[in-house]
């Protein structure tokens, strides 16, 4: 549990108490029930003769009384819409803090599983680097912790490519993207998922450069160096670009997505709650 | 240069401190460039070297500090190689008045004796002797090291009789120098050379001297004469040279001079007359020409040579414009000629080609002589002048009966003088001084209108009294190049700031 924020269990417990589990909004899978998997829902899939491998508890005893032969009822699998959790592990995350970024992502992934949502956890940089499927969710932290174990940060950021890869290989129609979004090629409005939830990890450059007058800034992804007089113009330019990025995420949020910002070192409990509410909205 | 090297570290110390502070406040950070907008610092600023972009202000400050280090020593008075309290200089006045009096007691002789005795007793220490004399070749006053001029002075022996040596040195100086008039401002050169003490040995300066020591030996005795007027007298039909004289009068000899060949010829008594007047003699010449008047005596060795060039009584003129043509016909001494030396023209009419011109502007109505005080803030400001015109004549001026007199005076002032008094010595050939030549004791100035006699100022003939004090301060160093350099550096710093920050003004 060390990688998870300590308030996560309380958040999951409170959320489950407040929000009863609802049926999924839209069914996934094929329309022909024949091709749907059997499960534990109340939707009857078929009635067939009993075979020795079946569970005796599923024998329809009334039908056995009328017909004299054992039959079992099969029900359709309970179909819930999962969530893809994509975690940015490119080198630029280091400006926010690699460990703290992992803590945020792990907390979100565990929370989603803890409230029973199937989750597909992806780590990516310029390509997917690790994947964990939890089709039934679950409150166990071990899979999440093992997922982040030894997961470093490296490489460039390519959010669009990884979103496309996740969408192609997952049935989930919702995605939670945890990233710093410092990828000029990514357009938050062009996500392939039906609903996207953007969690921005914002490392404050002004806090890093406080008290300094001249900076040699090395880009962790490209390795390029930039000699930057940290004056009023540089500060204004940084703030303007930061506002542009926030505005782009906000614009996407108005189109059905959701966005939130996590400041390095700041309290995140409220953001987790808002994210869960947005997913269940 | 040494002072600059001493100053430079002191002035560069704050710059180094700033650089050190800048290094202290400089860090290497790892952060994505996407939000830092490095493009904002490109564009025109990319022309600057990359390392300069962050250090331009330090570099500019260092350049300014170096410029200041170089400028400060050069802006202080120049001490020269001998230093501010360096050696002393004894300067011998070699003007014409130093030759007044009997040989042996002339101011020049007395000054040389003083000089030699001072050198012999060591009263002046290691004083270096100079002669301040007029150089006709350069047409300016200059300083000559006395030892170079006089072999006798150079080879003098300590303890030798000063009077005997002074005579020989004086002869050598008279043979080599032109005793004329002096510009004492040339003494400032000694200050620039580093002489801390300057003593001038002269006869009578007639005014207070600042910055130098002055030894006045007394104005030499003897007769004095100087021309108070030299012009054509229309009443008598002769060319007149009126002399102002003091002291006993001697003989007057008149010669005709051919300036081309430099040959003097005796003037027959029939061609000139001498009138004795209480203030001085008046010489009347029957014809225009170049004359030399030699005043001799009454004692041997006394006298002076005066030269005059009298122009013809008539003036060849050309006129254009109705007013100027009428005026040209009013004065009988104005002759219409093709090759005119004087052009009379109305403003707005073509001006005839001539060496001198008089332009009159005929105005339709009278104007005020002064601007309205309401416009000039109460100060008297002349008004009504027509630009480019010597006369601005309205109806009232044209009706004035004395207009012809004013016009005559204007024409007379344009005439060629009979001699040139040397008003500003030392202004040098670039200041418009003509080439000089020497005919015996006569100096001729060769201008565009031919040779003209050059006379020393009256102070060489009569003892000068009063006048502005002579101030020999070290020449002020030229500060504007340094000011210009510092301004350029400051402008470069501001420009770099504007280029790099894309701001128009730092304020």
HADDOCK unambig.tbl for C-alpha pairs under 7 A between the chains (distance, minus, plus):
assign (segid A and resid 92 and name CA) (segid B and resid 31 and name CA) 6.89 0.50 0.50
assign (segid A and resid 92 and name CA) (segid B and resid 32 and name CA) 5.98 0.50 0.50
assign (segid A and resid 95 and name CA) (segid B and resid 30 and name CA) 6.80 0.50 0.50
assign (segid A and resid 95 and name CA) (segid B and resid 31 and name CA) 5.61 0.50 0.50
assign (segid A and resid 182 and name CA) (segid B and resid 34 and name CA) 6.29 0.50 0.50
assign (segid A and resid 211 and name CA) (segid B and resid 25 and name CA) 6.94 0.50 0.50
assign (segid A and resid 212 and name CA) (segid B and resid 25 and name CA) 4.62 0.50 0.50
assign (segid A and resid 212 and name CA) (segid B and resid 26 and name CA) 5.78 0.50 0.50
assign (segid A and resid 213 and name CA) (segid B and resid 22 and name CA) 6.92 0.50 0.50
assign (segid A and resid 213 and name CA) (segid B and resid 25 and name CA) 5.50 0.50 0.50
assign (segid A and resid 213 and name CA) (segid B and resid 26 and name CA) 6.08 0.50 0.50
assign (segid A and resid 214 and name CA) (segid B and resid 25 and name CA) 6.50 0.50 0.50
assign (segid A and resid 214 and name CA) (segid B and resid 26 and name CA) 4.67 0.50 0.50
assign (segid A and resid 214 and name CA) (segid B and resid 27 and name CA) 6.75 0.50 0.50
assign (segid A and resid 215 and name CA) (segid B and resid 26 and name CA) 5.51 0.50 0.50
assign (segid A and resid 215 and name CA) (segid B and resid 27 and name CA) 5.16 0.50 0.50
assign (segid A and resid 215 and name CA) (segid B and resid 28 and name CA) 5.80 0.50 0.50
assign (segid A and resid 215 and name CA) (segid B and resid 29 and name CA) 6.85 0.50 0.50
assign (segid A and resid 216 and name CA) (segid B and resid 27 and name CA) 6.21 0.50 0.50
assign (segid A and resid 216 and name CA) (segid B and resid 28 and name CA) 4.60 0.50 0.50
assign (segid A and resid 216 and name CA) (segid B and resid 29 and name CA) 6.13 0.50 0.50
assign (segid A and resid 217 and name CA) (segid B and resid 28 and name CA) 5.78 0.50 0.50
assign (segid A and resid 217 and name CA) (segid B and resid 29 and name CA) 4.75 0.50 0.50
assign (segid A and resid 217 and name CA) (segid B and resid 30 and name CA) 5.54 0.50 0.50
assign (segid A and resid 217 and name CA) (segid B and resid 31 and name CA) 6.18 0.50 0.50
assign (segid A and resid 218 and name CA) (segid B and resid 29 and name CA) 6.10 0.50 0.50
assign (segid A and resid 218 and name CA) (segid B and resid 30 and name CA) 4.76 0.50 0.50
assign (segid A and resid 218 and name CA) (segid B and resid 31 and name CA) 6.13 0.50 0.50
assign (segid A and resid 219 and name CA) (segid B and resid 30 and name CA) 5.82 0.50 0.50
assign (segid A and resid 219 and name CA) (segid B and resid 31 and name CA) 5.31 0.50 0.50
assign (segid A and resid 219 and name CA) (segid B and resid 32 and name CA) 4.63 0.50 0.50
assign (segid A and resid 219 and name CA) (segid B and resid 33 and name CA) 5.79 0.50 0.50
assign (segid A and resid 220 and name CA) (segid B and resid 30 and name CA) 5.95 0.50 0.50
assign (segid A and resid 220 and name CA) (segid B and resid 31 and name CA) 6.33 0.50 0.50
assign (segid A and resid 220 and name CA) (segid B and resid 32 and name CA) 6.27 0.50 0.50
assign (segid A and resid 227 and name CA) (segid B and resid 54 and name CA) 7.00 0.50 0.50
assign (segid A and resid 229 and name CA) (segid B and resid 54 and name CA) 6.05 0.50 0.50
assign (segid A and resid 233 and name CA) (segid B and resid 501 and name CA) 6.48 0.50 0.50
assign (segid A and resid 237 and name CA) (segid B and resid 36 and name CA) 6.78 0.50 0.50
assign (segid A and resid 237 and name CA) (segid B and resid 37 and name CA) 6.62 0.50 0.50
assign (segid A and resid 238 and name CA) (segid B and resid 35 and name CA) 5.50 0.50 0.50
assign (segid A and resid 238 and name CA) (segid B and resid 36 and name CA) 5.16 0.50 0.50
assign (segid A and resid 238 and name CA) (segid B and resid 37 and name CA) 6.96 0.50 0.50
assign (segid A and resid 241 and name CA) (segid B and resid 35 and name CA) 5.30 0.50 0.50
assign (segid A and resid 242 and name CA) (segid B and resid 35 and name CA) 6.24 0.50 0.50
